[in-house]
Amino acid sequence: MHDAIEDARLLDILGNRNRRRIIELLRQKPCFVTEISDTLTISPKAVIDHLQMMEREAILSSQIDERRRKYYYLANDILIDISLREVQIFRKEPHADDEADERLKKSVTLLGRMISAHDQILENLEHVNHDIEIKINDIARNHKDLFRSEREITVIIALSHDSLTVPELEQATGISGGDLALILNQFERHGLVKRIEDTYTLRGVHAE
């Protein structure tokens, strides 16, 4: 039975990958330094350092044969049982129903958050729509010379969304080409819209 200090020393020895490889090789048969070096592709100097260290710890031993060659073999093999155990700290084993309930709770929580965000967006949208309606009425009331009917407001609203060509404006507003041309000419004279080739854009709203 090894004491704690000796066990710690053995673990330090086995902490090096090449020493573990040397021990595994010597479990098969005794070897010379050059055999170990060639088999494991480790420099002879490094092999000698590892062998001397393990020989001092009585893990290995060596003998010299009739040709005066020194070979090493295992004097005492190292067998260490290492296992990883989960620590249970008052934890209930997961159950299929519990996992399903947890997934359901997460889904319901996510749904609640999505609906809450949706309601907030709708509330904000109602405020914006109200402000838009006020601004439209303000323009129509204070600029009756230019905005004689809803058609002019309709063109402004369409161009507020995006820059459009005449055919696209006709489709978006339902105003015929001749009437639409008159409205656009008036808007151009007052500096409200700008024509770039065949496209009309609302000044100060879209990139020019």
CNS distance restraints for C-alpha pairs under 8 A (distance, minus, plus):
assign (resid   2 and name CA) (resid   6 and name CA) 5.91 0.50 0.50
assign (resid   2 and name CA) (resid   7 and name CA) 6.07 0.50 0.50
assign (resid   3 and name CA) (resid   7 and name CA) 6.21 0.50 0.50
assign (resid   4 and name CA) (resid   8 and name CA) 6.13 0.50 0.50
assign (resid   5 and name CA) (resid   9 and name CA) 6.29 0.50 0.50
assign (resid   6 and name CA) (resid  10 and name CA) 6.25 0.50 0.50
assign (resid   7 and name CA) (resid  11 and name CA) 6.19 0.50 0.50
assign (resid   8 and name CA) (resid  12 and name CA) 6.27 0.50 0.50
assign (resid   9 and name CA) (resid  13 and name CA) 6.42 0.50 0.50
assign (resid  10 and name CA) (resid  14 and name CA) 6.27 0.50 0.50
assign (resid  11 and name CA) (resid  15 and name CA) 5.95 0.50 0.50
assign (resid  12 and name CA) (resid  16 and name CA) 7.45 0.50 0.50
assign (resid  13 and name CA) (resid  19 and name CA) 7.10 0.50 0.50
assign (resid  13 and name CA) (resid  54 and name CA) 7.69 0.50 0.50
assign (resid  14 and name CA) (resid  19 and name CA) 6.38 0.50 0.50
assign (resid  14 and name CA) (resid  20 and name CA) 5.73 0.50 0.50
assign (resid  15 and name CA) (resid  20 and name CA) 7.83 0.50 0.50
assign (resid  16 and name CA) (resid  20 and name CA) 6.52 0.50 0.50
assign (resid  17 and name CA) (resid  21 and name CA) 6.31 0.50 0.50
assign (resid  18 and name CA) (resid  22 and name CA) 6.18 0.50 0.50
assign (resid  19 and name CA) (resid  23 and name CA) 6.24 0.50 0.50
assign (resid  19 and name CA) (resid  50 and name CA) 6.30 0.50 0.50
assign (resid  20 and name CA) (resid  24 and name CA) 6.22 0.50 0.50
assign (resid  21 and name CA) (resid  25 and name CA) 6.19 0.50 0.50
assign (resid  21 and name CA) (resid  40 and name CA) 7.50 0.50 0.50
assign (resid  22 and name CA) (resid  26 and name CA) 6.16 0.50 0.50
assign (resid  22 and name CA) (resid  36 and name CA) 7.07 0.50 0.50
assign (resid  22 and name CA) (resid  40 and name CA) 7.85 0.50 0.50
assign (resid  23 and name CA) (resid  27 and name CA) 6.20 0.50 0.50
assign (resid  23 and name CA) (resid  74 and name CA) 7.36 0.50 0.50
assign (resid  24 and name CA) (resid  28 and name CA) 7.08 0.50 0.50
assign (resid  25 and name CA) (resid  29 and name CA) 6.97 0.50 0.50
assign (resid  25 and name CA) (resid  36 and name CA) 7.73 0.50 0.50
assign (resid  26 and name CA) (resid  30 and name CA) 5.44 0.50 0.50
assign (resid  26 and name CA) (resid  31 and name CA) 6.65 0.50 0.50
assign (resid  26 and name CA) (resid  72 and name CA) 7.54 0.50 0.50
assign (resid  26 and name CA) (resid  73 and name CA) 5.69 0.50 0.50
assign (resid  26 and name CA) (resid  74 and name CA) 6.16 0.50 0.50
assign (resid  27 and name CA) (resid  73 and name CA) 7.72 0.50 0.50
assign (resid  27 and name CA) (resid  74 and name CA) 6.69 0.50 0.50
assign (resid  29 and name CA) (resid  73 and name CA) 7.02 0.50 0.50
assign (resid  30 and name CA) (resid  71 and name CA) 6.28 0.50 0.50
assign (resid  30 and name CA) (resid  72 and name CA) 5.37 0.50 0.50
assign (resid  30 and name CA) (resid  73 and name CA) 4.50 0.50 0.50
assign (resid  30 and name CA) (resid  74 and name CA) 7.59 0.50 0.50
assign (resid  31 and name CA) (resid  35 and name CA) 5.90 0.50 0.50
assign (resid  31 and name CA) (resid  36 and name CA) 6.39 0.50 0.50
assign (resid  31 and name CA) (resid  71 and name CA) 5.20 0.50 0.50
assign (resid  31 and name CA) (resid  72 and name CA) 5.49 0.50 0.50
assign (resid  31 and name CA) (resid  73 and name CA) 6.83 0.50 0.50
assign (resid  32 and name CA) (resid  36 and name CA) 6.40 0.50 0.50
assign (resid  32 and name CA) (resid  69 and name CA) 7.42 0.50 0.50
assign (resid  32 and name CA) (resid  70 and name CA) 6.18 0.50 0.50
assign (resid  32 and name CA) (resid  71 and name CA) 4.31 0.50 0.50
assign (resid  32 and name CA) (resid  72 and name CA) 6.27 0.50 0.50
assign (resid  33 and name CA) (resid  37 and name CA) 6.10 0.50 0.50
assign (resid  33 and name CA) (resid  44 and name CA) 6.61 0.50 0.50
assign (resid  33 and name CA) (resid  47 and name CA) 6.73 0.50 0.50
assign (resid  33 and name CA) (resid  48 and name CA) 6.93 0.50 0.50
assign (resid  33 and name CA) (resid  70 and name CA) 7.81 0.50 0.50
assign (resid  33 and name CA) (resid  71 and name CA) 6.95 0.50 0.50
assign (resid  33 and name CA) (resid  72 and name CA) 7.88 0.50 0.50
assign (resid  34 and name CA) (resid  38 and name CA) 5.97 0.50 0.50
assign (resid  34 and name CA) (resid  44 and name CA) 6.62 0.50 0.50
assign (resid  35 and name CA) (resid  39 and name CA) 5.92 0.50 0.50
assign (resid  36 and name CA) (resid  40 and name CA) 5.90 0.50 0.50
assign (resid  36 and name CA) (resid  41 and name CA) 7.82 0.50 0.50
assign (resid  36 and name CA) (resid  42 and name CA) 7.64 0.50 0.50
assign (resid  36 and name CA) (resid  47 and name CA) 7.23 0.50 0.50
assign (resid  37 and name CA) (resid  41 and name CA) 5.36 0.50 0.50
assign (resid  37 and name CA) (resid  42 and name CA) 4.84 0.50 0.50
assign (resid  37 and name CA) (resid  43 and name CA) 5.81 0.50 0.50
assign (resid  37 and name CA) (resid  44 and name CA) 5.46 0.50 0.50
assign (resid  37 and name CA) (resid  47 and name CA) 6.42 0.50 0.50
assign (resid  38 and name CA) (resid  42 and name CA) 7.00 0.50 0.50
assign (resid  42 and name CA) (resid  46 and name CA) 6.66 0.50 0.50
assign (resid  42 and name CA) (resid  47 and name CA) 6.51 0.50 0.50
assign (resid  43 and name CA) (resid  47 and name CA) 6.29 0.50 0.50
assign (resid  44 and name CA) (resid  48 and name CA) 6.15 0.50 0.50
assign (resid  45 and name CA) (resid  49 and name CA) 6.36 0.50 0.50
assign (resid  46 and name CA) (resid  50 and name CA) 6.31 0.50 0.50
assign (resid  47 and name CA) (resid  51 and name CA) 6.07 0.50 0.50
assign (resid  48 and name CA) (resid  52 and name CA) 6.02 0.50 0.50
assign (resid  49 and name CA) (resid  53 and name CA) 6.25 0.50 0.50
assign (resid  50 and name CA) (resid  54 and name CA) 6.29 0.50 0.50
assign (resid  51 and name CA) (resid  55 and name CA) 5.96 0.50 0.50
assign (resid  51 and name CA) (resid  60 and name CA) 7.34 0.50 0.50
assign (resid  51 and name CA) (resid  72 and name CA) 7.97 0.50 0.50
assign (resid  52 and name CA) (resid  56 and name CA) 6.20 0.50 0.50
assign (resid  53 and name CA) (resid  57 and name CA) 6.59 0.50 0.50
assign (resid  54 and name CA) (resid  58 and name CA) 6.33 0.50 0.50
assign (resid  54 and name CA) (resid  59 and name CA) 5.31 0.50 0.50
assign (resid  54 and name CA) (resid  60 and name CA) 5.69 0.50 0.50
assign (resid  55 and name CA) (resid  59 and name CA) 5.70 0.50 0.50
assign (resid  55 and name CA) (resid  60 and name CA) 4.57 0.50 0.50
assign (resid  55 and name CA) (resid  61 and name CA) 5.66 0.50 0.50
assign (resid  55 and name CA) (resid  62 and name CA) 7.95 0.50 0.50
assign (resid  56 and name CA) (resid  60 and name CA) 7.96 0.50 0.50
assign (resid  58 and name CA) (resid  75 and name CA) 6.57 0.50 0.50
assign (resid  58 and name CA) (resid  76 and name CA) 6.82 0.50 0.50
assign (resid  59 and name CA) (resid  74 and name CA) 6.18 0.50 0.50
assign (resid  59 and name CA) (resid  75 and name CA) 5.40 0.50 0.50
assign (resid  59 and name CA) (resid  76 and name CA) 4.87 0.50 0.50
assign (resid  59 and name CA) (resid  77 and name CA) 6.53 0.50 0.50
assign (resid  59 and name CA) (resid  78 and name CA) 7.66 0.50 0.50
assign (resid  60 and name CA) (resid  72 and name CA) 6.65 0.50 0.50
assign (resid  60 and name CA) (resid  73 and name CA) 5.71 0.50 0.50
assign (resid  60 and name CA) (resid  74 and name CA) 4.55 0.50 0.50
assign (resid  60 and name CA) (resid  75 and name CA) 4.72 0.50 0.50
assign (resid  60 and name CA) (resid  76 and name CA) 6.64 0.50 0.50
assign (resid  61 and name CA) (resid  72 and name CA) 5.75 0.50 0.50
assign (resid  61 and name CA) (resid  73 and name CA) 5.64 0.50 0.50
assign (resid  61 and name CA) (resid  74 and name CA) 6.22 0.50 0.50
assign (resid  61 and name CA) (resid  75 and name CA) 5.37 0.50 0.50
assign (resid  62 and name CA) (resid  70 and name CA) 6.56 0.50 0.50
assign (resid  62 and name CA) (resid  71 and name CA) 5.53 0.50 0.50
assign (resid  62 and name CA) (resid  72 and name CA) 4.34 0.50 0.50
assign (resid  62 and name CA) (resid  73 and name CA) 6.17 0.50 0.50
assign (resid  63 and name CA) (resid  70 and name CA) 5.58 0.50 0.50
assign (resid  63 and name CA) (resid  71 and name CA) 5.61 0.50 0.50
assign (resid  63 and name CA) (resid  72 and name CA) 6.59 0.50 0.50
assign (resid  64 and name CA) (resid  68 and name CA) 5.45 0.50 0.50
assign (resid  64 and name CA) (resid  69 and name CA) 5.24 0.50 0.50
assign (resid  64 and name CA) (resid  70 and name CA) 4.32 0.50 0.50
assign (resid  64 and name CA) (resid  71 and name CA) 6.28 0.50 0.50
assign (resid  65 and name CA) (resid  69 and name CA) 5.46 0.50 0.50
assign (resid  65 and name CA) (resid  70 and name CA) 6.54 0.50 0.50
assign (resid  65 and name CA) (resid  71 and name CA) 7.66 0.50 0.50
assign (resid  94 and name CA) (resid  98 and name CA) 6.62 0.50 0.50
assign (resid  94 and name CA) (resid  99 and name CA) 6.94 0.50 0.50
assign (resid  95 and name CA) (resid  99 and name CA) 6.26 0.50 0.50
assign (resid  96 and name CA) (resid 100 and name CA) 6.25 0.50 0.50
assign (resid  97 and name CA) (resid 101 and name CA) 6.09 0.50 0.50
assign (resid  98 and name CA) (resid 102 and name CA) 6.13 0.50 0.50
assign (resid  99 and name CA) (resid 103 and name CA) 6.24 0.50 0.50
assign (resid 100 and name CA) (resid 104 and name CA) 6.14 0.50 0.50
assign (resid 101 and name CA) (resid 105 and name CA) 6.13 0.50 0.50
assign (resid 102 and name CA) (resid 106 and name CA) 6.28 0.50 0.50
assign (resid 103 and name CA) (resid 107 and name CA) 6.17 0.50 0.50
assign (resid 104 and name CA) (resid 108 and name CA) 6.11 0.50 0.50
assign (resid 105 and name CA) (resid 109 and name CA) 6.04 0.50 0.50
assign (resid 106 and name CA) (resid 110 and name CA) 6.12 0.50 0.50
assign (resid 107 and name CA) (resid 111 and name CA) 6.12 0.50 0.50
assign (resid 108 and name CA) (resid 112 and name CA) 6.12 0.50 0.50
assign (resid 109 and name CA) (resid 113 and name CA) 6.31 0.50 0.50
assign (resid 110 and name CA) (resid 114 and name CA) 6.21 0.50 0.50
assign (resid 111 and name CA) (resid 115 and name CA) 6.20 0.50 0.50
assign (resid 112 and name CA) (resid 116 and name CA) 6.08 0.50 0.50
assign (resid 113 and name CA) (resid 117 and name CA) 6.12 0.50 0.50
assign (resid 114 and name CA) (resid 118 and name CA) 6.10 0.50 0.50
assign (resid 115 and name CA) (resid 119 and name CA) 6.12 0.50 0.50
assign (resid 116 and name CA) (resid 120 and name CA) 6.27 0.50 0.50
assign (resid 117 and name CA) (resid 121 and name CA) 6.18 0.50 0.50
assign (resid 118 and name CA) (resid 122 and name CA) 6.22 0.50 0.50
assign (resid 119 and name CA) (resid 123 and name CA) 6.13 0.50 0.50
assign (resid 120 and name CA) (resid 124 and name CA) 6.17 0.50 0.50
assign (resid 121 and name CA) (resid 125 and name CA) 5.99 0.50 0.50
assign (resid 122 and name CA) (resid 126 and name CA) 6.13 0.50 0.50
assign (resid 123 and name CA) (resid 127 and name CA) 6.56 0.50 0.50
assign (resid 124 and name CA) (resid 128 and name CA) 6.33 0.50 0.50
assign (resid 125 and name CA) (resid 129 and name CA) 6.03 0.50 0.50
assign (resid 126 and name CA) (resid 130 and name CA) 6.11 0.50 0.50
assign (resid 127 and name CA) (resid 131 and name CA) 6.25 0.50 0.50
assign (resid 128 and name CA) (resid 132 and name CA) 6.11 0.50 0.50
assign (resid 129 and name CA) (resid 133 and name CA) 6.16 0.50 0.50
assign (resid 130 and name CA) (resid 134 and name CA) 6.33 0.50 0.50
assign (resid 131 and name CA) (resid 135 and name CA) 6.22 0.50 0.50
assign (resid 132 and name CA) (resid 136 and name CA) 6.15 0.50 0.50
assign (resid 133 and name CA) (resid 137 and name CA) 6.27 0.50 0.50
assign (resid 134 and name CA) (resid 138 and name CA) 6.11 0.50 0.50
assign (resid 135 and name CA) (resid 139 and name CA) 6.21 0.50 0.50
assign (resid 136 and name CA) (resid 140 and name CA) 6.20 0.50 0.50
assign (resid 136 and name CA) (resid 153 and name CA) 7.32 0.50 0.50
assign (resid 137 and name CA) (resid 141 and name CA) 5.96 0.50 0.50
assign (resid 138 and name CA) (resid 142 and name CA) 6.04 0.50 0.50
assign (resid 139 and name CA) (resid 143 and name CA) 5.74 0.50 0.50
assign (resid 139 and name CA) (resid 147 and name CA) 7.75 0.50 0.50
assign (resid 140 and name CA) (resid 144 and name CA) 5.77 0.50 0.50
assign (resid 140 and name CA) (resid 147 and name CA) 5.67 0.50 0.50
assign (resid 140 and name CA) (resid 148 and name CA) 7.68 0.50 0.50
assign (resid 140 and name CA) (resid 153 and name CA) 7.72 0.50 0.50
assign (resid 143 and name CA) (resid 147 and name CA) 6.00 0.50 0.50
assign (resid 144 and name CA) (resid 148 and name CA) 5.46 0.50 0.50
assign (resid 146 and name CA) (resid 152 and name CA) 7.81 0.50 0.50
assign (resid 146 and name CA) (resid 186 and name CA) 7.55 0.50 0.50
assign (resid 147 and name CA) (resid 151 and name CA) 7.94 0.50 0.50
assign (resid 147 and name CA) (resid 152 and name CA) 5.49 0.50 0.50
assign (resid 147 and name CA) (resid 153 and name CA) 6.81 0.50 0.50
assign (resid 148 and name CA) (resid 152 and name CA) 7.22 0.50 0.50
assign (resid 149 and name CA) (resid 153 and name CA) 7.44 0.50 0.50
assign (resid 150 and name CA) (resid 154 and name CA) 6.08 0.50 0.50
assign (resid 151 and name CA) (resid 155 and name CA) 6.38 0.50 0.50
assign (resid 151 and name CA) (resid 173 and name CA) 7.73 0.50 0.50
assign (resid 151 and name CA) (resid 175 and name CA) 7.40 0.50 0.50
assign (resid 152 and name CA) (resid 156 and name CA) 6.42 0.50 0.50
assign (resid 152 and name CA) (resid 183 and name CA) 6.59 0.50 0.50
assign (resid 153 and name CA) (resid 157 and name CA) 6.14 0.50 0.50
assign (resid 154 and name CA) (resid 158 and name CA) 6.18 0.50 0.50
assign (resid 154 and name CA) (resid 173 and name CA) 6.22 0.50 0.50
assign (resid 155 and name CA) (resid 159 and name CA) 6.20 0.50 0.50
assign (resid 155 and name CA) (resid 169 and name CA) 7.33 0.50 0.50
assign (resid 155 and name CA) (resid 173 and name CA) 6.46 0.50 0.50
assign (resid 156 and name CA) (resid 160 and name CA) 6.06 0.50 0.50
assign (resid 156 and name CA) (resid 202 and name CA) 7.63 0.50 0.50
assign (resid 157 and name CA) (resid 161 and name CA) 6.77 0.50 0.50
assign (resid 158 and name CA) (resid 162 and name CA) 6.93 0.50 0.50
assign (resid 158 and name CA) (resid 169 and name CA) 7.19 0.50 0.50
assign (resid 158 and name CA) (resid 172 and name CA) 6.75 0.50 0.50
assign (resid 158 and name CA) (resid 173 and name CA) 7.15 0.50 0.50
assign (resid 159 and name CA) (resid 163 and name CA) 5.64 0.50 0.50
assign (resid 159 and name CA) (resid 164 and name CA) 6.65 0.50 0.50
assign (resid 159 and name CA) (resid 200 and name CA) 7.57 0.50 0.50
assign (resid 159 and name CA) (resid 201 and name CA) 6.23 0.50 0.50
assign (resid 159 and name CA) (resid 202 and name CA) 5.77 0.50 0.50
assign (resid 160 and name CA) (resid 202 and name CA) 6.39 0.50 0.50
assign (resid 160 and name CA) (resid 205 and name CA) 6.93 0.50 0.50
assign (resid 162 and name CA) (resid 201 and name CA) 7.18 0.50 0.50
assign (resid 162 and name CA) (resid 206 and name CA) 7.24 0.50 0.50
assign (resid 163 and name CA) (resid 199 and name CA) 6.41 0.50 0.50
assign (resid 163 and name CA) (resid 200 and name CA) 5.57 0.50 0.50
assign (resid 163 and name CA) (resid 201 and name CA) 4.45 0.50 0.50
assign (resid 163 and name CA) (resid 202 and name CA) 7.02 0.50 0.50
assign (resid 163 and name CA) (resid 206 and name CA) 7.31 0.50 0.50
assign (resid 164 and name CA) (resid 168 and name CA) 5.71 0.50 0.50
assign (resid 164 and name CA) (resid 169 and name CA) 6.06 0.50 0.50
assign (resid 164 and name CA) (resid 199 and name CA) 5.29 0.50 0.50
assign (resid 164 and name CA) (resid 200 and name CA) 5.43 0.50 0.50
assign (resid 164 and name CA) (resid 201 and name CA) 6.72 0.50 0.50
assign (resid 165 and name CA) (resid 169 and name CA) 6.11 0.50 0.50
assign (resid 165 and name CA) (resid 198 and name CA) 5.67 0.50 0.50
assign (resid 165 and name CA) (resid 199 and name CA) 4.33 0.50 0.50
assign (resid 165 and name CA) (resid 200 and name CA) 5.96 0.50 0.50
assign (resid 166 and name CA) (resid 170 and name CA) 6.08 0.50 0.50
assign (resid 166 and name CA) (resid 177 and name CA) 7.50 0.50 0.50
assign (resid 166 and name CA) (resid 180 and name CA) 7.87 0.50 0.50
assign (resid 166 and name CA) (resid 198 and name CA) 7.31 0.50 0.50
assign (resid 166 and name CA) (resid 199 and name CA) 7.16 0.50 0.50
assign (resid 166 and name CA) (resid 200 and name CA) 7.67 0.50 0.50
assign (resid 167 and name CA) (resid 171 and name CA) 6.27 0.50 0.50
assign (resid 168 and name CA) (resid 172 and name CA) 6.07 0.50 0.50
assign (resid 169 and name CA) (resid 173 and name CA) 5.82 0.50 0.50
assign (resid 169 and name CA) (resid 174 and name CA) 7.73 0.50 0.50
assign (resid 169 and name CA) (resid 175 and name CA) 7.81 0.50 0.50
assign (resid 170 and name CA) (resid 174 and name CA) 5.20 0.50 0.50
assign (resid 170 and name CA) (resid 175 and name CA) 5.31 0.50 0.50
assign (resid 170 and name CA) (resid 176 and name CA) 6.14 0.50 0.50
assign (resid 170 and name CA) (resid 177 and name CA) 6.72 0.50 0.50
assign (resid 170 and name CA) (resid 180 and name CA) 7.36 0.50 0.50
assign (resid 171 and name CA) (resid 175 and name CA) 7.76 0.50 0.50
assign (resid 175 and name CA) (resid 179 and name CA) 6.59 0.50 0.50
assign (resid 175 and name CA) (resid 180 and name CA) 5.86 0.50 0.50
assign (resid 176 and name CA) (resid 180 and name CA) 5.90 0.50 0.50
assign (resid 177 and name CA) (resid 181 and name CA) 6.00 0.50 0.50
assign (resid 178 and name CA) (resid 182 and name CA) 6.50 0.50 0.50
assign (resid 179 and name CA) (resid 183 and name CA) 6.43 0.50 0.50
assign (resid 180 and name CA) (resid 184 and name CA) 6.14 0.50 0.50
assign (resid 181 and name CA) (resid 185 and name CA) 6.07 0.50 0.50
assign (resid 182 and name CA) (resid 186 and name CA) 6.31 0.50 0.50
assign (resid 183 and name CA) (resid 187 and name CA) 6.27 0.50 0.50
assign (resid 184 and name CA) (resid 188 and name CA) 6.10 0.50 0.50
assign (resid 184 and name CA) (resid 193 and name CA) 7.53 0.50 0.50
assign (resid 185 and name CA) (resid 189 and name CA) 6.26 0.50 0.50
assign (resid 186 and name CA) (resid 190 and name CA) 6.39 0.50 0.50
assign (resid 187 and name CA) (resid 191 and name CA) 6.18 0.50 0.50
assign (resid 187 and name CA) (resid 192 and name CA) 5.08 0.50 0.50
assign (resid 187 and name CA) (resid 193 and name CA) 5.67 0.50 0.50
assign (resid 188 and name CA) (resid 192 and name CA) 5.86 0.50 0.50
assign (resid 188 and name CA) (resid 193 and name CA) 5.16 0.50 0.50
assign (resid 188 and name CA) (resid 194 and name CA) 6.13 0.50 0.50
assign (resid 188 and name CA) (resid 195 and name CA) 7.80 0.50 0.50
assign (resid 191 and name CA) (resid 203 and name CA) 7.49 0.50 0.50
assign (resid 192 and name CA) (resid 202 and name CA) 6.19 0.50 0.50
assign (resid 192 and name CA) (resid 203 and name CA) 5.76 0.50 0.50
assign (resid 193 and name CA) (resid 200 and name CA) 6.51 0.50 0.50
assign (resid 193 and name CA) (resid 201 and name CA) 5.54 0.50 0.50
assign (resid 193 and name CA) (resid 202 and name CA) 4.49 0.50 0.50
assign (resid 193 and name CA) (resid 203 and name CA) 5.23 0.50 0.50
assign (resid 194 and name CA) (resid 200 and name CA) 5.69 0.50 0.50
assign (resid 194 and name CA) (resid 201 and name CA) 5.38 0.50 0.50
assign (resid 194 and name CA) (resid 202 and name CA) 6.40 0.50 0.50
assign (resid 194 and name CA) (resid 203 and name CA) 6.26 0.50 0.50
assign (resid 195 and name CA) (resid 199 and name CA) 5.69 0.50 0.50
assign (resid 195 and name CA) (resid 200 and name CA) 4.54 0.50 0.50
assign (resid 195 and name CA) (resid 201 and name CA) 6.43 0.50 0.50
assign (resid 196 and name CA) (resid 200 and name CA) 6.28 0.50 0.50
assign (resid 196 and name CA) (resid 201 and name CA) 7.65 0.50 0.50
assign (resid 201 and name CA) (resid 206 and name CA) 6.79 0.50 0.50
assign (resid 201 and name CA) (resid 208 and name CA) 7.93 0.50 0.50
assign (resid 202 and name CA) (resid 206 and name CA) 6.56 0.50 0.50
assign (resid 203 and name CA) (resid 208 and name CA) 7.65 0.50 0.50
